[in-house]
Amino acid sequence: MLSVPEAAALLRTFDNVLILTHVRPDGDTVGCAAALCAGLRGLGKTAYLLPNPGLTDTTAPYFAPYAAPADFAPDRVVSTDIATLGLLPENAKPYGERVDLAIDHHPSFEAFGKANILRAEAGACGELLYDILKELGPITPETALPLYVAVSTDTGCFAYANTTPRTHRVAAALMETGIDYQAVNKVFFRTKTRKRMQLEGAMLSDCEFYDRGRVAVLSVPISLMERFQATESDAEDLSALGPQIQGVDCAITLRELREDVWKISLRTGERINATRACGLLGGGGHAAAAGCTVEAPWAEVKRRILDAVAQTAPDFSAN
């Protein structure tokens, strides 16, 4: 694994760079990619982001200024916040064997790049990108704004258990550049569409509880999305709902992507390691936030993830 100075030195040698983000892009992967692109351009480099079809209304504005034209032919490829090649969007898969530098913070990181840098203890990949970009030169508002998006979204506006004192120090340094962080917080954390609120209401109404009420299972089938005519923007980060239920320390959100193809998002407290549970089903992530994808009918998917949680929890109760 590279150190921060080594990663920065390597980036200084790159030009004509294409930056990859993961499937169903969140604020961390988009913010890191946009900040890195801005930083490289500040050094006089040519850099772009590979268009990602999964962008939502909240993440797209940070991505749009850096989207690559269709005819761009990169000499170097960098990935941000991608733990495994299986998380590449379809249009990024041809670049999977060409990643010159992979930058990540997931304990399940597979080090698929020709060079790799990992900070598994970081609350967000944006914290690591901050250090790399700081090594390359002063942090400007152009790099600070998407980095703030990265750090704030991956820590739930600094409320999740992955938030550390360093997370706050990085956020403070970014805020000191004069960015409009209040607008970021309003859009990502204090604004919901009516359709989003309808989705949440339906999810809570049908929520199932296990393990003496400590495990909650919330479902988002395609039919629910269709009922409210909800978009991907309406469904962004629905996995944050379950952990808000009092007494729940393991929230399982099942989102149907295609017929009988379910994305499982696990959010846990200290009692259950989310990465270990999702790892039993081929996924990964962090100790308190992980995911996997399972192809099976809903009842079977629910059974499999509950079995995985039961194997991970030291005191799981069938009641």
C-alpha positions as CSV (number, residue, x, y, z in Angstrom):
1,M,0.0,0.0,0.0
2,L,1.2,3.5,-0.8
3,S,1.6,6.3,1.8
4,V,0.0,9.6,1.2
5,P,3.2,11.3,0.0
6,E,3.8,8.3,-2.4
7,A,0.2,8.5,-3.8
8,A,0.6,12.3,-4.3
9,A,3.9,11.8,-6.0
10,L,2.4,9.2,-8.3
11,L,-0.5,11.5,-9.2
12,R,2.0,14.2,-10.1
13,T,3.3,11.9,-12.9
14,F,-0.2,11.3,-14.3
15,D,-1.9,13.1,-17.1
16,N,-5.0,12.5,-19.3
17,V,-6.7,10.9,-16.3
18,L,-10.1,9.2,-16.1
19,I,-11.6,8.9,-12.6
20,L,-14.1,6.1,-11.8
21,T,-16.9,6.1,-9.3
22,H,-18.9,3.2,-8.0
23,V,-22.4,1.9,-9.0
24,R,-25.3,3.7,-7.3
25,P,-22.9,6.6,-6.6
26,D,-23.1,8.3,-3.2
27,G,-21.7,11.6,-2.0
28,D,-18.4,10.0,-0.9
29,T,-17.4,8.5,-4.3
30,V,-18.7,11.5,-6.2
31,G,-17.2,14.1,-3.9
32,C,-13.8,12.4,-3.9
33,A,-13.8,12.0,-7.7
34,A,-14.8,15.6,-8.3
35,A,-12.3,17.0,-5.8
36,L,-9.5,14.9,-7.3
37,C,-10.4,16.0,-10.8
38,A,-10.4,19.7,-9.7
39,G,-7.1,19.2,-7.9
40,L,-5.5,17.6,-10.9
41,R,-6.8,20.3,-13.2
42,G,-5.3,22.8,-10.8
43,L,-1.9,21.2,-11.5
44,G,-2.4,21.7,-15.2
45,K,-3.5,18.1,-15.9
46,T,-6.2,16.9,-18.2
47,A,-8.7,15.0,-16.0
48,Y,-12.3,13.8,-16.3
49,L,-14.9,11.7,-14.5
50,L,-16.4,8.7,-16.4
51,P,-20.1,9.4,-16.6
52,N,-22.1,7.4,-14.1
53,P,-25.7,6.5,-15.0
54,G,-26.7,6.2,-11.4
55,L,-26.3,9.8,-10.4
56,T,-29.2,11.4,-8.4
57,D,-30.4,15.0,-8.3
58,T,-28.3,15.6,-5.2
59,T,-25.0,14.2,-6.4
60,A,-25.2,15.2,-10.1
61,P,-24.4,18.9,-9.7
62,Y,-21.0,18.0,-8.2
63,F,-20.3,15.6,-11.0
64,A,-21.4,17.5,-14.0
65,P,-18.5,20.0,-14.4
66,Y,-16.0,17.2,-14.7
67,A,-17.9,14.6,-16.9
68,A,-15.7,13.1,-19.7
69,P,-16.7,13.6,-23.3
70,A,-17.6,10.5,-25.2
71,D,-14.3,10.5,-27.2
72,F,-11.9,11.0,-24.2
73,A,-9.1,8.4,-24.3
74,P,-7.3,8.3,-21.0
75,D,-3.7,7.4,-20.4
76,R,-4.3,6.9,-16.7
77,V,-7.2,5.6,-14.6
78,V,-7.9,6.3,-11.0
79,S,-10.8,4.9,-8.8
80,T,-12.2,6.6,-5.7
81,D,-14.2,4.9,-2.9
82,I,-14.4,1.6,-4.7
83,A,-13.7,-1.5,-2.7
84,T,-14.0,-4.1,-5.4
85,L,-14.2,-4.3,-9.2
86,G,-17.7,-5.7,-8.7
87,L,-18.9,-2.2,-7.8
88,L,-18.0,-0.7,-11.1
89,P,-20.9,0.5,-13.3
90,E,-21.2,-1.3,-16.6
91,N,-19.5,1.5,-18.6
92,A,-16.6,1.4,-16.2
93,K,-15.9,-2.4,-16.4
94,P,-13.7,-2.1,-19.5
95,Y,-11.3,-0.1,-17.3
96,G,-11.2,-2.6,-14.5
97,E,-7.8,-4.0,-15.4
98,R,-6.4,-0.5,-16.2
99,V,-6.8,1.1,-12.8
100,D,-3.4,2.8,-12.1
101,L,-4.3,4.0,-8.6
102,A,-7.1,2.8,-6.4
103,I,-8.0,5.1,-3.4
104,D,-10.3,3.6,-0.8
105,H,-11.3,3.4,2.9
106,H,-13.2,0.1,3.1
107,P,-11.8,-2.7,5.2
108,S,-13.0,-5.1,2.5
109,F,-10.9,-3.2,-0.2
110,E,-9.5,-5.8,-2.7
111,A,-6.4,-3.7,-3.8
112,F,-7.2,-4.2,-7.5
113,G,-5.2,-1.3,-8.7
114,K,-1.6,-1.3,-10.0
115,A,-1.0,0.9,-7.1
116,N,-3.3,1.2,-4.0
117,I,-3.8,3.4,-1.0
118,L,-6.2,2.5,1.8
119,R,-7.2,4.1,5.1
120,A,-9.7,1.7,6.6
121,E,-10.1,3.7,9.8
122,A,-11.3,6.8,8.0
123,G,-14.9,7.8,8.3
124,A,-15.0,8.7,4.7
125,C,-12.7,8.3,1.7
126,G,-12.9,12.1,1.5
127,E,-10.7,12.2,4.6
128,L,-7.9,10.4,2.7
129,L,-8.5,12.5,-0.4
130,Y,-8.1,15.6,1.7
131,D,-4.6,14.5,2.8
132,I,-3.6,13.5,-0.7
133,L,-4.8,16.8,-2.2
134,K,-3.2,18.8,0.6
135,E,0.1,17.1,-0.3
136,L,-0.4,18.3,-3.9
137,G,-1.0,21.9,-3.0
138,P,-3.3,24.3,-1.1
139,I,-6.9,23.1,-0.6
140,T,-9.0,25.5,-2.7
141,P,-12.8,26.1,-2.5
142,E,-13.1,24.1,-5.7
143,T,-11.7,21.0,-4.1
144,A,-13.1,21.7,-0.6
145,L,-16.8,21.8,-1.6
146,P,-17.0,18.2,-3.0
147,L,-14.7,17.0,-0.3
148,Y,-17.1,18.3,2.3
149,V,-19.9,16.5,0.5
150,A,-17.9,13.3,0.7
151,V,-17.1,13.6,4.4
152,S,-20.5,14.8,5.5
153,T,-22.6,12.3,3.6
154,D,-20.5,9.2,4.5
155,T,-20.7,10.1,8.2
156,G,-24.4,11.1,8.2
157,C,-23.7,14.7,8.8
158,F,-21.1,13.7,11.4
159,A,-23.7,11.6,13.4
160,Y,-22.6,8.0,12.5
161,A,-20.3,5.9,14.6
162,N,-17.5,6.2,12.0
163,T,-17.2,9.9,12.8
164,T,-13.9,10.6,14.6
165,P,-12.2,13.8,16.0
166,R,-10.1,13.8,12.8
167,T,-13.3,13.8,10.7
168,H,-14.4,17.1,12.4
169,R,-10.9,18.6,12.0
170,V,-11.0,17.8,8.2
171,A,-14.5,19.3,8.0
172,A,-13.4,22.4,9.8
173,A,-10.5,22.9,7.5
174,L,-12.8,22.6,4.5
175,M,-15.3,25.0,6.0
176,E,-12.5,27.6,6.5
177,T,-12.0,27.8,2.8
178,G,-15.3,29.7,2.6
179,I,-17.5,27.0,1.0
180,D,-21.3,27.1,1.3
181,Y,-21.5,24.1,3.6
182,Q,-24.9,25.1,4.9
183,A,-26.4,24.6,1.4
184,V,-24.8,21.1,1.3
185,N,-26.3,20.2,4.7
186,K,-29.7,21.6,3.7
187,V,-29.9,19.6,0.5
188,F,-28.5,16.3,1.8
189,F,-29.9,16.2,5.3
190,R,-32.8,18.5,5.9
191,T,-34.8,18.3,2.6
192,K,-37.1,15.4,1.6
193,T,-39.5,15.2,-1.4
194,R,-43.1,14.2,-0.7
195,K,-42.5,10.9,-2.5
196,R,-39.6,10.2,-0.2
197,M,-41.7,10.8,2.8
198,Q,-44.4,8.5,1.4
199,L,-41.7,5.8,0.8
200,E,-40.5,6.1,4.4
201,G,-44.0,5.9,5.8
202,A,-44.7,2.7,3.8
203,M,-41.4,1.2,4.8
204,L,-42.1,1.9,8.5
205,S,-45.6,0.6,8.3
206,D,-44.4,-2.8,6.9
207,C,-41.2,-3.0,9.0
208,E,-40.6,-6.4,10.6
209,F,-38.7,-6.8,13.9
210,Y,-36.5,-9.7,15.1
211,D,-34.0,-10.5,17.8
212,R,-36.2,-9.1,20.6
213,G,-36.8,-6.0,18.6
214,R,-33.1,-5.2,18.1
215,V,-33.1,-6.1,14.4
216,A,-35.4,-4.3,11.9
217,V,-36.1,-5.3,8.3
218,L,-37.4,-2.7,6.0
219,S,-38.2,-3.4,2.3
220,V,-38.4,-1.4,-0.8
221,P,-39.8,-3.6,-3.6
222,I,-40.1,-2.3,-7.1
223,S,-43.8,-2.2,-6.6
224,L,-43.5,0.3,-3.8
225,M,-41.4,2.6,-6.0
226,E,-44.0,2.4,-8.7
227,R,-46.9,3.0,-6.3
228,F,-45.5,6.5,-5.5
229,Q,-43.8,7.0,-8.9
230,A,-40.5,7.5,-6.9
231,T,-37.2,8.1,-8.6
232,E,-33.7,7.2,-7.6
233,S,-33.3,10.6,-6.0
234,D,-36.3,9.9,-3.8
235,A,-34.8,6.6,-2.7
236,E,-31.3,7.8,-2.0
237,D,-29.9,6.6,1.3
238,L,-33.1,4.9,2.5
239,S,-30.8,2.7,4.7
240,A,-30.5,5.6,7.1
241,L,-34.2,5.2,8.2
242,G,-34.0,2.0,10.1
243,P,-31.3,3.0,12.6
244,Q,-33.5,5.8,13.8
245,I,-35.9,3.4,15.4
246,Q,-35.5,3.3,19.1
247,G,-34.1,0.0,20.4
248,V,-32.8,-1.1,16.9
249,D,-29.1,-1.8,16.7
250,C,-29.2,-3.7,13.4
251,A,-31.2,-2.2,10.5
252,I,-31.6,-4.3,7.3
253,T,-32.9,-2.5,4.2
254,L,-33.8,-4.6,1.3
255,R,-34.1,-2.7,-2.0
256,E,-35.2,-4.5,-5.1
257,L,-33.1,-3.4,-8.1
258,R,-34.6,-5.8,-10.6
259,E,-37.1,-8.6,-10.3
260,D,-35.8,-10.8,-7.5
261,V,-32.5,-9.0,-7.3
262,W,-32.1,-7.3,-3.9
263,K,-29.5,-4.8,-2.7
264,I,-29.0,-5.4,1.1
265,S,-27.8,-2.5,3.2
266,L,-26.9,-3.2,6.8
267,R,-26.4,-0.6,9.5
268,T,-25.4,-1.8,12.9
269,G,-24.2,-0.9,16.4
270,E,-21.2,-2.4,18.2
271,R,-22.9,-5.7,18.9
272,I,-22.9,-6.8,15.2
273,N,-20.1,-6.4,12.6
274,A,-21.9,-5.4,9.4
275,T,-18.9,-6.4,7.2
276,R,-18.8,-9.9,8.6
277,A,-22.5,-10.4,8.1
278,C,-22.5,-9.1,4.5
279,G,-19.3,-10.9,3.8
280,L,-21.2,-14.2,4.3
281,L,-23.3,-13.2,1.3
282,G,-20.4,-12.0,-0.8
283,G,-20.5,-8.3,0.2
284,G,-18.5,-6.1,2.4
285,G,-18.0,-2.6,3.7
286,H,-17.4,-1.2,7.2
287,A,-18.0,-2.6,10.7
288,A,-21.2,-0.5,11.1
289,A,-22.2,-0.1,7.5
290,A,-22.0,-2.7,4.8
291,G,-23.9,-4.2,1.9
292,C,-24.3,-7.0,-0.6
293,T,-26.6,-8.1,-3.5
294,V,-28.6,-11.3,-3.5
295,E,-30.6,-12.8,-6.4
296,A,-33.6,-14.6,-4.9
297,P,-37.2,-14.0,-4.0
298,W,-37.8,-11.6,-1.1
299,A,-38.5,-14.2,1.5
300,E,-35.4,-16.1,0.7
301,V,-33.3,-12.9,0.7
302,K,-34.7,-12.0,4.1
303,R,-33.9,-15.4,5.5
304,R,-30.3,-15.4,4.2
305,I,-29.5,-12.0,5.7
306,L,-31.1,-12.8,9.0
307,D,-29.1,-16.1,9.1
308,A,-25.9,-14.1,8.4
309,V,-26.7,-11.6,11.2
310,A,-27.5,-14.5,13.6
311,Q,-24.1,-16.0,12.8
312,T,-22.4,-12.7,13.5
313,A,-24.3,-11.6,16.6
314,P,-23.1,-13.2,19.8
315,D,-26.6,-13.2,21.5
316,F,-29.0,-13.3,18.6
317,S,-32.5,-14.4,19.7
318,A,-35.0,-16.2,17.5
319,N,-37.8,-14.5,19.3
